[in-house]
Amino acid sequence: MTAFALEKLRFVGGVWEGWLSASGSGAAATALPEIEATHLDAPLPGVEVRPEAGGWRVRVPVPAAILSEGVQTVLIRDRAAGETLASVAIVAGEPVEDDIRAEIDLLRAELDMLKRAFRRHCRETM
């Protein structure tokens, strides 16, 4: 289990920022944490971990080169523990929107069919 907790502060201008705090005492609470960000298992450059009072500010620049149609996920990990602390999901493009709308329409149609079947069952059993 990781000795850190990472909370998102903001995502603006292509830079994700978070607040990292130690969840216990000891070496993990004082040592500079080894934080990495990856996309499709490839490390992203420019990750910064800056000490501040009570924790660390983490900055992860998201390169424009990883943006494309669909959903892209950046994982922010504690390298020493090998555990994911946070993730950033970036959704882009119209096909994703159309897919989501199609799924919602399908779910609505199925729900309407179930409502009709349930009402018919209730009428027949009364």
URUR-V23191 format. One record per pair of residues at least 24 apart in sequence whose ideal C-beta (glycine too) atoms are under 8 Angstrom apart, sorted by the first residue. I is the first residue (numbers start at 0). GAP is how many residues later the second one is. Records with the same first field share a line. If there is no record, write none. Layout:
I->GAP  GAP
This chain:
0->80  82
1->76  79  81  83
2->25  26  75  78
3->24  29  74  77  81
4->80
5->29  52  70  79  80
6->79
7->78
8->48
10->77
13->47  48  49  50
14->44  45  46  47
15->43  44  45  46  58  60  72
16->40  41  42  43
17->39  40  42  58  68
18->36  37  38  39
19->29  35  36  37  38  65
20->33  34  35
21->33
31->24
32->45  47
33->44  45  46
34->41  42  43  44  50
35->40  41  43
36->37  38  39  40
37->36  37  39
38->27  33  34  35  36
39->26
43->30
59->28
61->26  28
65->24
66->25
67->24  25
68->24  26  27
69->25  26
70->25
